[in-house]
Amino acid sequence: MRLTGKAKEQFENFHYEKLIYSEFWSLNKFYGLPESMQWGVYQDWADSLGYEINVLRIHENDYDWSVWVDEEAKIQKAKTRQEARKSAIEKLNEIVNEK
């Protein structure tokens, strides 16, 4: 999942400020990681902005994902954990770019 606009800029600034960099680590390497490994960094970034993103398995093949904004959740359903994570990040991208 790639962010766009203001969200991309804010995330990349967060990434540079919070993560330790060396010649062996860069933003390109982060984007090269599997999405499941990127998820925790996106959650930390959301927390830093005052949002909370979650994915919850509710049944064998059903997941709820949510983005909490000002104590109000934007909750949707997905069939897989990966789809739910991607959808939550897309919604966060949309919310950040609207502000």
C-alpha positions in Angstrom: 0.0 0.0 0.0 1.4 3.3 -1.0 0.2 6.5 0.5 -0.5 9.7 -1.5 -0.4 13.4 -1.1 -0.1 14.9 2.4 -0.4 11.5 4.0 2.7 10.2 2.1 4.7 13.3 3.1 3.7 13.0 6.7 4.4 9.3 6.9 7.8 9.6 5.3 8.8 12.4 7.7 7.6 10.2 10.6 9.6 7.3 9.2 12.8 9.3 8.9 12.4 10.8 12.4 11.5 7.6 14.3 13.5 4.9 12.6 17.2 4.4 12.8 18.9 4.8 9.5 22.2 3.5 8.2 23.6 2.7 4.8 21.6 -0.6 5.2 18.2 0.8 5.8 16.1 3.3 3.8 12.5 4.1 2.9 12.9 2.1 -0.3 13.8 -1.0 1.8 10.7 -0.4 4.0 8.5 -0.3 0.9 10.2 -3.5 -0.2 9.0 -5.4 2.9 5.9 -7.5 2.8 2.8 -5.5 3.7 2.3 -7.6 6.8 5.7 -6.4 8.0 4.9 -2.7 7.2 1.6 -2.9 9.2 3.1 -2.1 12.6 4.9 1.0 11.3 1.6 2.3 9.8 -0.1 1.7 13.1 2.6 3.6 15.0 2.3 6.5 12.5 -1.5 6.5 12.9 -1.0 6.6 16.7 1.3 9.6 16.3 -1.4 11.5 14.4 -4.1 10.6 17.0 -5.8 7.9 15.0 -6.0 4.2 15.7 -6.2 1.6 13.0 -7.2 -2.0 13.8 -8.0 -5.3 12.2 -10.1 -7.9 14.1 -11.0 -11.4 13.1 -14.6 -11.9 13.9 -15.3 -15.3 12.2 -13.3 -17.8 10.2 -13.3 -15.8 7.0 -14.6 -12.4 8.2 -12.5 -9.5 9.5 -13.6 -6.1 10.7 -11.2 -3.2 10.2 -11.5 0.2 11.7 -10.0 3.7 11.7 -10.8 5.6 15.0 -11.1 9.3 14.5 -12.1 11.5 17.5 -13.5 8.5 19.3 -15.6 7.5 16.3 -14.8 4.4 14.4 -15.1 4.0 10.6 -15.7 0.2 10.7 -15.9 -2.0 7.6 -15.7 -5.7 6.8 -13.2 -7.6 4.7 -12.7 -11.3 3.8 -9.0 -11.5 4.6 -6.6 -10.0 7.1 -4.5 -8.6 4.2 -7.6 -7.0 2.6 -8.6 -5.5 5.9 -5.1 -4.0 6.6 -5.0 -2.5 3.1 -8.5 -1.0 3.4 -7.7 0.5 6.8 -4.5 2.1 5.5 -6.4 3.4 2.4 -9.0 5.0 4.7 -6.4 6.6 6.9 -4.7 7.9 3.7 -8.0 9.5 2.7 -8.7 11.0 6.2 -5.2 12.5 6.4 -5.4 14.0 2.9 -8.8 15.6 3.7 -7.5 17.5 6.6 
